[in-house]
């Protein structure tokens, strides 16, 4: 599915890796080692050298919006540009979808500034999933969540994997890396 070869970011060379359907690459290592830069480079948000392809098709042959729809990057601190969370969806998520990540339906109408960091993280994940990507590039997607919400999000991610998606997950939580990762990549 996703292939990364000879990638060099501002932080240095990244080991080659492949992500197949149903696979989660858990990326760990100390802060500042280049994990987030790797995700951003794969997402084509930062300049980098190397080869990145999706289903054997080179990233450069995709229009950038098409690439980012299929290979969706979710930053540790998600950006919002509309007043409410609900404004970021073409169709409002069902109550069951919201409940799966521990969000109440009324949070869709709350101003973004009134949402907790964890609510914004979960809303951004739902926004990404609504785009039906093939690959998720996740940077600390549960970093601001309590244990219950973390397990809820992990269940949603496991379902994404079961349905044939692939994930590159940056996490400082070694237990999370063990729970979700089918492969590991450690930065030093």
C-alpha positions as CSV (number, residue, x, y, z in Angstrom):
1,X,0.0,0.0,0.0
2,X,2.4,2.8,1.2
3,X,6.1,2.6,0.5
4,X,8.7,5.0,1.8
5,X,12.3,4.7,0.4
6,X,15.4,6.9,0.9
7,X,13.4,9.6,2.7
8,X,15.5,12.4,4.1
9,X,13.9,15.1,6.2
10,X,15.3,18.1,8.0
11,X,16.1,15.7,10.9
12,X,18.0,13.2,8.7
13,X,17.5,9.9,7.0
14,X,14.4,7.8,7.8
15,X,14.6,4.0,7.6
16,X,12.7,2.6,4.6
17,X,9.3,1.1,5.4
18,X,6.2,-0.3,3.9
19,X,2.7,-0.2,5.2
20,X,0.2,-2.9,4.0
21,X,-3.5,-3.0,4.5
22,X,-4.3,-3.8,8.2
23,X,-0.9,-2.8,9.4
24,X,0.0,-0.3,12.1
25,X,3.6,1.0,12.2
26,X,4.2,2.2,15.7
27,X,6.9,4.9,15.6
28,X,8.6,5.7,18.9
29,X,11.6,7.6,20.2
30,X,12.6,10.7,22.1
31,X,11.2,14.1,21.4
32,X,13.0,15.9,18.7
33,X,14.2,12.8,16.9
34,X,12.3,13.5,13.7
35,X,9.2,11.4,14.1
36,X,6.7,14.2,13.3
37,X,8.9,15.5,10.5
38,X,8.8,12.0,9.0
39,X,4.9,12.0,9.0
40,X,4.8,15.5,7.6
41,X,7.2,14.6,4.8
42,X,5.2,11.5,3.9
43,X,2.1,13.6,3.9
44,X,3.9,16.0,1.5
45,X,3.6,18.9,3.9
46,X,7.4,19.5,4.3
47,X,10.2,19.4,1.7
48,X,12.1,16.1,1.8
49,X,14.1,13.9,-0.5
50,X,13.1,10.4,-1.2
51,X,10.5,8.2,-2.8
52,X,7.0,7.8,-1.4
53,X,4.3,5.8,-3.2
54,X,0.8,4.6,-2.7
55,X,-0.2,1.3,-4.3
56,X,2.9,1.5,-6.5
57,X,2.0,5.0,-7.7
58,X,4.5,7.7,-7.0
59,X,3.3,10.5,-4.8
60,X,4.3,13.2,-7.3
61,X,1.8,11.8,-9.8
62,X,-1.1,12.7,-7.4
63,X,-2.6,16.1,-7.2
64,X,-1.8,17.3,-3.6
65,X,-5.4,17.3,-2.4
66,X,-5.9,13.8,-3.8
67,X,-2.8,12.5,-2.0
68,X,-3.8,14.1,1.3
69,X,-7.3,12.6,1.0
70,X,-5.9,9.1,0.6
71,X,-2.9,9.6,2.9
72,X,-4.3,11.7,5.7
73,X,-2.1,13.4,8.3
74,X,-3.4,14.2,11.7
75,X,-1.2,16.6,13.8
76,X,-0.8,16.3,17.5
77,X,-2.6,19.6,17.8
78,X,-5.3,19.7,15.1
79,X,-6.1,22.8,13.2
80,X,-9.7,24.1,12.8
81,X,-10.7,26.9,10.6
82,X,-14.5,27.0,11.1
83,X,-16.4,28.2,14.2
84,X,-17.7,24.8,15.4
85,X,-16.6,21.1,15.1
86,X,-19.8,20.3,13.2
87,X,-18.9,22.9,10.6
88,X,-16.0,20.7,9.6
89,X,-18.2,17.9,8.3
90,X,-20.2,17.7,5.1
91,X,-22.6,15.4,6.9
92,X,-22.9,15.4,10.6
93,X,-21.5,12.3,12.2
94,X,-24.1,10.0,13.7
95,X,-24.5,9.9,17.5
96,X,-23.0,6.3,17.5
97,X,-19.9,7.5,15.6
98,X,-19.4,10.3,18.1
99,X,-20.0,8.0,21.0
100,X,-17.4,5.6,19.7
101,X,-14.7,8.2,20.5
102,X,-16.5,9.5,23.6
103,X,-18.0,12.7,22.2
104,X,-21.5,13.9,22.9
105,X,-23.6,15.2,19.9
106,X,-23.9,18.7,21.5
107,X,-20.1,19.1,21.2
108,X,-20.6,19.5,17.4
109,X,-22.3,22.9,18.0
110,X,-19.9,24.2,20.6
111,X,-17.4,26.8,19.6
112,X,-14.0,25.2,18.9
113,X,-12.5,27.4,21.6
114,X,-14.8,25.8,24.1
115,X,-13.7,22.3,23.3
116,X,-11.0,20.6,25.4
117,X,-7.8,19.6,23.6
118,X,-8.9,16.0,23.8
119,X,-12.3,16.8,22.3
120,X,-10.5,18.6,19.4
121,X,-8.2,15.6,18.9
122,X,-11.1,13.2,18.7
123,X,-13.1,15.5,16.5
124,X,-10.1,15.8,14.1
125,X,-9.8,12.0,14.0
126,X,-13.5,11.7,13.0
127,X,-13.0,14.5,10.4
128,X,-10.0,12.5,9.0
129,X,-11.9,9.2,8.9
130,X,-14.9,10.9,7.2
131,X,-12.6,11.5,4.2
132,X,-12.2,7.7,3.9
133,X,-8.4,7.6,3.6
134,X,-6.4,4.5,2.8
135,X,-3.6,5.5,5.2
136,X,-3.7,7.5,8.5
137,X,-0.5,9.3,9.6
138,X,-1.2,10.0,13.3
139,X,1.0,12.1,15.5
140,X,0.2,11.4,19.2
141,X,-3.6,11.1,18.5
142,X,-4.3,10.2,22.2
143,X,-1.7,12.4,23.8
144,X,-4.4,14.6,25.6
145,X,-6.8,11.8,26.4
146,X,-7.6,10.0,29.6
147,X,-7.4,6.2,29.7
148,X,-11.1,5.6,28.8
149,X,-11.0,7.9,25.8
150,X,-7.7,6.5,24.7
151,X,-9.1,3.0,24.6
152,X,-12.2,4.3,22.7
153,X,-10.0,5.9,20.1
154,X,-7.8,2.8,19.9
155,X,-10.9,0.7,19.2
156,X,-11.9,3.0,16.3
157,X,-8.3,2.7,15.0
158,X,-8.4,-1.1,15.2
159,X,-11.7,-1.0,13.3
160,X,-10.0,1.1,10.6
161,X,-7.2,-1.4,10.3
162,X,-9.7,-4.3,10.2
163,X,-11.4,-2.6,7.3
164,X,-8.1,-2.6,5.3
165,X,-6.7,0.8,6.3
166,X,-3.0,1.3,7.3
167,X,-1.6,3.5,10.0
168,X,1.7,5.1,10.9
169,X,1.3,6.1,14.6
170,X,3.8,8.3,16.4
171,X,3.4,7.7,20.1
172,X,5.4,8.1,23.3
173,X,3.2,5.5,25.0
174,X,5.1,2.2,24.7
175,X,2.1,0.3,25.9
176,X,0.0,1.9,23.1
177,X,2.7,1.0,20.6
178,X,2.5,-2.6,21.8
179,X,-1.3,-2.6,21.7
180,X,-1.7,-1.2,18.2
181,X,1.6,-1.8,16.4
182,X,2.0,-4.7,14.1
183,X,5.5,-3.3,13.3
184,X,7.8,-0.9,15.2
185,X,10.1,1.8,14.0
186,X,12.3,3.4,16.7
187,X,14.0,6.8,16.2
188,X,17.0,7.5,18.4
